[in-house]
Amino acid sequence: MVLVFAGAAAAQAGDLRADDDGLIHRIADIEETLATDAQATGTPGAGLADPKLAAGLDAVMDWSVQQPFIDRMKTARPWIGHTADEWGRWDAAALEAGGHVSAEGWPLSLPEGATKLESLVLTDQPEEAEELAGRYILRWTGEGHLEVGGRARLVAQRPGEIVFNYTPGPGAVTVEVKSTDPEGTGDHIRDISLVREDHLALHEAGALFNPSWLALVRDLRAVRFMNWMDTNGSTLVRWEDRPRPEDMTWSVQRHGVPVEVMVALANEIGADPWFTLPHLADDDFVRRFAEHVRDTLDPRLRVHAEYSNELWNQILPQAQWARAQAEARWGDAADDAGWMQFAGGRAAQVADIWREVFGPEADARLRTVVGVQTGWLGLEKPLLEAPLWVAEGNPRPAESFDLYAVTGYFGYEMGTDDWAPRIKDWLEREGAAETTARVAEALRAGSLAALIEERLPYHARVAADHGMEMVMYEGGTHVVGIGPWVEDRALTAFFTQFNYSPEMGALYERLLAGWRESGGTLFNAFVEVGGPSRFGSWGALRHLWDDNPRWDALMAYNASAAPWEERAPGTFLHGVLREGGPGADELRGTPEEDTLIGGPGDDRLDGRGGADRLHGGPGTDRAVLPGSAAAWLFRTEGEAVIAESDSARVRMVAVEEVVFAADDDLVFLTASLRQPR
């Protein structure tokens, strides 16, 4: 049952519940008032007021090193089924087809002959990431038998809960279901969560994101969700098949991260979200995705809306699909560039749906994006002009886009037959230090110079000719083995150290300066955190606690580069995480999204409005809400009390008392404010 409170704000960025009809409550009014309150009170949020850097977020998988979520089950591998003598007899698709897992991914039954269903988490985490170590709590509801194995070291087990210790290293923690719903009553194992013990209060308060990861991304200007959305080769067509917050895992090995979670992140860190819609998505999918973003994203932020990713790249399934569509539509007329014409046409249709959904707010809140091939000068012409598409009576695709997105990679040549043997020879004769200097100089005079002096200026002119702004959708080092060289261990070892060397940091400084000199605005580093391998050193950080010159160059640019546009004050600021000590603490937040966690004392938690999460912990704890009691309505969600006004939403757990800033002497017992949902 849902209680509707007249005049109350219906939702906020971290509220991921959907009504039965799939509509998400609108929060635009909350965020608009929040922005006004922040300026009026003179208590802005935290962080960089005008950051300059964007970053792509690495894919969510069980072996991802960025560990973005507090609940590690959200990165888990989908279930696989084993027999006594065959590992992986049933993969995730077979289990789903056989009805052995629910729509959310929870185990309903074991196939006949199966000994267990197994999922993996915390797989192959680098030993250097020592802060991942600790005590973890696995909890679930429902009947059945569940165990942990692999790198988990059991501490205690009781109904619905397992406690274990973990240290990072080779291998994984295994979550094993030996039975589920044994009595056949429908009470199957579900709602599995895996949280490090020191994050339990955060999890109970409703926080989604790992604070160690948030500390790295919270000052970005924009975040691109291509990997989170599993864009390359996505099979999503219908809105009904999208990933949802209630899914067991948000891994791209299943369906990827829900739009609700991506919007929640953008709101929490104050960053423009960059979405890449699936190439197969129908118009209804696009429209409903756009409607959700319109209704729940902080209106100070701007949406970057792109159709798929790298539709020029024939290695990727979406480009191959576009080629097939062009040939089916235009036959022999679809020459070598026919797939680009079709890609441009469909991208324009998707962009137009976004603009239609945002309506009169589009100019302020929306930027539509078209991505091009940076190295193939001229391939953008069929994408933007699409004469076969236009001949059908359609507008030129170029008319539908605001942003012209390029790449900013350099270093590809080092992994080819032209350079790899030379580098190997230098390593053998001169050692790593001299080879590092030689390679850095070769890049500065080679592919980096060509990018800055030739390719980027060319694309800047094309963008200007079409009335678009040139941005970057991915960029950075592309120093990696190509073809057979990917298997050369000595070369991989050198490339890995080189990609995080002081020389690479200096190359990034030149890249960033050259980007702005060429007329570029938003620089998008690919990716924020990712473990290096023979397939590349894409992560600017190798794990959450890494530090290297390449990252330093990016952060210096983010903080000090020249601005190129004006945005509303406070747009990119974020809230704070504050935790109390053993005594009685007073914890204060900001007008942005704050998380305040009390300790064992009698704490006073003052979020100062906004979309806040408060956890009192032990003791008798008091929440301070802005304004007067008449402005607020209350309801319960499990153990939490939700307080909503026209300008704020506060989730409270283990908070015994509430006072209001307008009348601090009047104390309400939280229990008396509870209303069932």
N, C-alpha and C positions, 0 to 999 in steps of 0.2 A: 504494500500500500504506500502511496506517495502523498504526503500532505503538502498542499500548496498554500504558501503564506503570502497574503496580499502585501505588496510593497517590499518583499524580501528579495535579496539577490538570489538567483537560482543556482548558480554554480560558480566555480573559479577554476584557475588553471590546473590545479592538482586534483580536481574532482573528475574522476574518469568513469563515473556511472552513466549509463545510457538508459533512457526510458524504454519501455517495451516497443515503442514504434521506431526506435533507433534515433530519435531526435535528441541532440545534446542541448542542455540548457544554455541560454545566451548569457554571456558575461560582459559584453562590451560596456554596458552602463557602469558596471563595477569598476572596470579598469579606467574608464574616463574620469570617474570621480576620484579614483586612487591617484591618478596623475595630478589632478587639481589639488588634492589634499597634500601631496608631497611638496608642492611648491608653496602652499599656504603655510604649512607648519615649519618650513625651513629645515626639515630633517630628511634629507635625501637618502637614497639607498647607498650602497657601497660600490666600489669598483671604479673602473675607468669611465669617465663621462663620454668620451668620444673615441672608442677603439677603432682601429683601421683594418684589422685582419679577420678573414674568415677561415674556416677549416672544414674539411670533410671529416665526418665521423666514421671510424673504422667499423667494419661489419660486426654484428653481435653473433658470436658463436661460443661454444663451450671452451675453445682455446683462446678466445680473445683476451689480450693482456690489459685492455683498458678497463675492464670490469666496471661498467657504468652504473650498474644497478645495485641497490642495497640487498635486494632479494636475488641471490645468485641463481635460483631456479629459473629466473627470466633469461638466463644465458644458456640453459641446459640443452643438451642434444635431445631430440625427440626419442621416444622409446624404441628400443630394438628388443626382439625376443630371441631367447636361446633355448636349445634343448640340452640334454645331458652331454651330447657328443657333437653338437654343432653350434658354434658361436654365430649369432646373427641370422638365424634361420628365417626370421621375419623382420624386415626393415619397417620403418615408420609407415610407409605407404601401404604395405601389406596389413599391418595392424589396424590402420584406419579403415581400409577396405573391408576387413573382416569384422568390423564393429567392436574391436577390442579396446578402443580408446574413444573417449567422448569428443564432441566437437571442440571442446577446449583443450583436449589433449590428456585428460586424466584417465588412468587405467580402469577399464570396466571389467575386463576378464583377461585370462591368459588363454592363448590358443591351446588346443588339445596337443599334449606332448611337450609343451613349454615348461621349463623349470623356473624361469623368471623373466620379467621385463626389466630392462636396464637403461638408465640414462647416465650421461657423463657431465660433470661440471668441473671447473677449475683445472682444466686439462693443460698439461705441459706449461705451467706458468714458470717464468724465469726465476731461478734461485735468487737472483739479485733483488727481486721484489719481496724482500723479507717482511715488509709490513702486511702482506697478505696472510702471513702465518697467524694462527690464533685458534681460539675455541669457537666452533660453529654450532648453531642450533638448527636442526631439521625438525619441522613440525608439519602435521597434516591432520585432516579429519577423515572420518570414515573407518570402516572395518577392513582388516587385512593385515598382512605381515610385510614390513618394510625393513630393509637393512642398508648399511653403507659399507663400502669396501674401497679398494685401491689405496690412495694416499690418506684416507681417513683413518684415524686412530681412535677407536671407540672409548668414550669416557663413561657414558651412562645411556641406558635405554629404558623408556617407560611408555605406557600407552600414548600414542600420538606424538612422541618426541624422542629424538636421538641427539645426544651431545657427543661431539668428537673434536679432536685436535687435528690441525692441518698445517703442513709446511709446503711451500711451493717447490716444484721440481718436476722431473719427467713423470708422465703418467697422469691419472685423473682420479678424482673422487667419484666413485660409482654409487648411484642410488638404485637399489634393487627391490623390485616388488615381487615377492614370492607368492602372495595371494591377495585378492581384492574382492570385497563383497562375498565372503565365503558362504554366508547363509542365503544368498540370492534375494536379499530384501531391497536392493538398490542403493545400499549404503556403502558405495565403493570408495576407495582411497581418492582423495581430492584435496584441493587447496594446499598443496605442498609448498612450503617456503623454506629457504635456506639462508640464514642470516648470521653474520659474525656476531658473537655475543655482545661486543661493545656497540653494535649498531641496533640492538633490539629496540631501544626506546625510540630511535629514529623511525624504525619500521612501524612500530605501533602508532606513532604520531601521524603516519601517512606519508612520510618522505619516500621518494622513489629512487633518488640518485645518490650514488656513492660519493660521500663528501670529498674523498681524496681525488676523485675524477672531476667533480664539480670545480674544485680549486684550480684546475688546469684550463677549463673551458669557459668559466663564468665571465671572463672579460673579453671574449670574442665579440666581434661585431655581427657575425652571421655564422650559421652552421648549416652545412649541406648534408642532407639526409640520404644521399644516393645509396650508400651501403646499408644503412639501417632499413631502407625500404626494399632491399634486395631487387633493385631496379633492373640490373642486367639479367635478361632472360626471365623476368617475372612472368608468371602464368596467370596473374590476377586479371579477371575480366569484370566480374560483378561485385557490387558493393557488399552483397551478402557474404562474400567469401573473404573479405578483408581480415587482417589480423585484429584482434580485440584485446582490451586490457585484461579480461578475465582468462585469456589463454595461459596454459601452463608455462610456456616459454615464448619469448619474443625473438628467438634465434632466427636468423635467415635460413637455417636448415629446416624451418617449418614455414612460417609466412612472413617473418620480419616484425618490425616494431609498429604498434598501432599509431594512428595519427593522433589519438588522444595523448599518448605519451610524448610524442614529438612536440606537440603544442605546449604541453606542460613544461618540457625542458626550455623551450624558447621563452616562455613567460617567466620561468624561475631565474634564468640567467640574464634576461634582457638582451636577447640576440635575435636578429632577423632570421626566420627559418627559410630554408631553400629546399623545396620539395621537387622530386623527380617522378612524375606520374607514370605508372606502368604503361608500356606501349600497347598492350591489348585491352586496357581499361575502356569500357564503353562510356558513352556520354553521361549516363546516370551516375556511374562511379565518380567521374571527374566532378560532376556538379555537386554531389553530396559530400565529397572530400572538401571541395572549396567552401561549401556552406558551413561545414564544421569549423574550418579554419577561420572563416569570417566571424563566426559567432563566438569563438572561444579564445582567439588570440588577442593579447593586449593590443589595443588599436594604435598604440604608439609605434608598434613594430610593423615592418613591411614584409609582406610575403614575396619570396622569389619563387615563381611558378615555372617549371620547366617540364617539357614532355620527354620522358625517358632519359636516356644518357647515351651520348656518342652514337647517334644514329648513322654517322658516317663510317663507323668502324665495323667492317665486314667480319671481324672475328666474333662479334657479339650477336646473339640470337635476334635482337630487335632490328639490327641492320639487315640481316638476312631475311627477316620477315618483311621489312619495308621493300626490299628488292622483289620478293615474290608478289607483293601487293601491286607494285608498279607494273610488273610484267603482265599480271592478270588484268589490270585496268587499261593499260595502253598498248599491250602487245609489242610489236617491233618498234613502235615509236618510243618506247621506254629504253633509250640507249644506255650507254654506260653510266650516265648520271640520273637515270630514271628513278632510282630508289631515293635519291636526295630530293627530287621533286615531290615524291609522295610524302617523304618525311617532313618536308617543309609545310605541305598542305595540312597534314594531320596535326602537326605541332601548332599551326595557326588556329585550327578548330579548337584545340584544347585551350590555347591561350584566350580565345574569344569566350569560351565558357567561363573561365575564371573571371574575366572582365564583366561578363553579364551578371554573375553571382554577386560580385562586389558593387556593381552598380555605381551610384554617385560617389562612393567611397574609394573607387578603384585608383584614381590618380594619387591619393594620399597613402593608400595601404597596400598597393599591389604593384609588382614589377614582373612582367612576363619575360621569359628568357629563351633565347635560341642559342644552342651550342654549335660551334663550327670546328673543322679540322684545321689546326694552326699551321701545320707543315705543308699541307697541300693547298697552295695558294690558288684560288679560283674555284675550289670545290664548294665554296659558300654560295656561288652564284645560282646554281640550280635549286639550292635550298631556299634562298630568299626570293628568287624570281619565279621559279616553277612554271614555265610557259605552258606545259601540258595541263597543269592544274588550273591555271588562269583561263585557258581555252575552254574549259567547262563552265565558265561563268563565275568562277571564284575570285576573290580579291588576291592580290599578290601576298604571299605569306609574310613578307617583310613588314607589312603594315600592321601586323598583330603583335610585334615584339618591342619591348622597351630596352632590353639589355642584350648585348652581343657578347657571348661568352667564349673565351679562348682558353687554351692551356698555356702553362708557363714552365714546361719541362726542359731540362738540358741534361746532357751526359749520355744519351742513348748510344753514341758511337763507341764508348769505352768497352761495351760488352760484345762488340762485333769482331769479325775476323780481321778487320783492319787494325784494331787497337789491342785486343786481348793478348795476342802473342808478344807484342812489344812490352806491355805491362808485365807479363810473366818474366820476360827477359830482364827488365829493370829490377824486378824483385829479386831475382837470383843474383844479379851482378852488383846491385847498389843498395839493396835493402829497402825496407818499408818507408823510412823517413824520406829518402831521396825520391822514391817513386811517388809518394804522396805529393811532393812539391812539383814533380814533373807533370803528373796528371792534372793537378789544379791549374797549372799554367796553360796546359793544352786545352782545358775546358774554357778558361777565360778567353782564350783567343779563338776557340772553335765554336761549339754549339751554343754556348752562352752568349757569345758575341753575335752570332747569327740570329738568335732569338731576339735580342734587345735591339739590334741595329737594322734588321731586315723584316723579320716576320711580324713582330708586334707593331711597328709603325705602319706596315701594310694593312693590318687588320684594323688599326685605329682609324685609318682613312676610310675603309669600307664601312665601319660602324658610323662614322660621322656622315658619310654620304647617305646613309639610310636613317639618319636622325636617331641613332641609338648610342647608348653609353657602353664602352668596352669594359667588361669585367672578366675575371678569371674563374673558371669552374674547377680547375685543378692545376697545381703547379708545384715545382720543386725538382729535386734530384731524380734522374732516371738512370743512375749509374747502377747497372745490374747486368749479369751475364745474359746473353741472347743466344737462342738456339742451343747447340751442344755446350757452350760455355757456361750455361746455368749449372752444369754438373761438375764444374771444376772447383774443387774445394779450396785450393789456394787462392784462386781468383775471388771466390765468394768471400773468403776471410778478409782479403785486402779491401774489397769493395765495402764490406760492412764497416770496417774501422774508418775508411775514408769518408763514408757518408755521415759520420758523427765527429769528424776531426775539426780542428780550428780552421784548416783550409776550406772545408765545406762551409763553415760559418761565414767566412769571408766571401765565398762565392754567393751565398744567399744575400749578403748585404748588397753585392753588386746587382743581383737579380731584382731585388726589391726596389733599389734606386732606379734601375733601368725600366722597370715596369711603370713607375710613375712618370719618368721622362718620356716614355712612348705614348702617354695619354691614358693609361689604365687607371681605374679607380679601385674597386674591391679586389684584393689579392686573396686567393683561396688556396691554402696549403693542404696538401694531400699526404697523409691524414694526421690527426692529432696524436694518437698513440697506437703503435703497432709493432709487434716483434719482428726483427729482421730475419730474413731467411735467404736461401739461394734465389728466391723469386723476387727479391727486392727489399730495400730498407725504406719502406714508405712512411713509417711512423716518424714524426718529428721527435717524439720520445719513444724509447724502447720499452718502457713500462712506466707506471704511474709515478715512480720516485726517481726517474732518470734525470740527468742534467747534462747538457751538451751544448757546444757552440752553435749548432744549427738552430736549436730551440731558442737560445739566447738572442740570436739575430732576429728571429720572428717576433719574439716578445718585445724587443727594443723598437722594432718597426711598429708594432701594434700600439705602443704607448706614445710614440713621438713623431710618427709620420705626419705630413701636412694634411689637413682636412680637405675634402672635396665637396661637401654638402653640409647643410644645416639641418639638424633634427631637433625635435622638441626636447627641452631640458629633462633629464632623468630617463630618457628612452632606454639607454643601455646600462643603467645601474641595476644592481641586484640586491637582494636581501642578505641576511647574515644567518649563520649557524652559531648559536651560543649555548654553551653547556655549563651548568652550575657545578660547584664544588661540594665538599661535605657539609658545609654550613648553610645558613639561610642566605640566599642570594637574591638580588634584584637583576633580572635579565631584561634588557630593552632591545627591541627590534627597530625596524625602519618602516616606511610606508610601502615597501616592496614585500616580496614573499620571504618571510622569515621562519626559521625553525628554532625554537627555544626549548631546551631540555634541562629541566631542573634536576638537582641532585637529591641526596637523602634529607636535606633540611627543609624548612618551611619557606618556600620560594615565592617570589612575586614575579610574574611573567607579563611583560607589557610589550605586546607586538606592535603597538602604535598603528594599527589598522593594516588593511591589505589582506592578502591571502596567506594566512599564517597557520603554523602547526605548533601547538604547545603541548609539552608532556611534563607533568609536574614531578614524576617520580615519587618515591616515598615521602612521607611528611604531609602536612596540611598546606596545600599550595593554592595561590590566588592568581587569577588572571585579571588583567586590567583591559577593559574594552573601551574604545573611544566613544565619546558622546554620552547619551543618557540611555537608561534602560528601555525607554519607549521606542527607541530606534532599532531594537534587536528582537529577533525571533530565534527560538531554539528547537532542536530536535536531536535525536540520537541515531547513531550508526554503530551498532555493536557496543563496544566499550567507549566509544567516542561521543562527545557532545559537540554538535555543530551549531555555531552561532552565526547568524547571517543578518546583515543590514544592507541598506542600499549601496554601500560603498565598501563592504568588506565581508570576508568569510573566514572564520577562525575555527579550526578543528582542535578540540581539547581532549586530552587523555590524562587520567590521574590528576585532574585539577578539581579541588574540592570546593573552592569559593570563586565567585565572580564579583568584581566591582566595576563601576563605570566611571570614566574620567570626569564626567560632569558632576558626580556626587560620590566621591570616594568613600564617604562614611557609611553608605548604604551597602551592606554585604548580602549577597544572595548565595545560598548553598546550591552548588551545581546540581545536586540530585533533585532539587525542587524545580529546576528548569527543564528537566528531561521531558520530551514528548516522543512517543514511539514514531518511527518512520513508517 
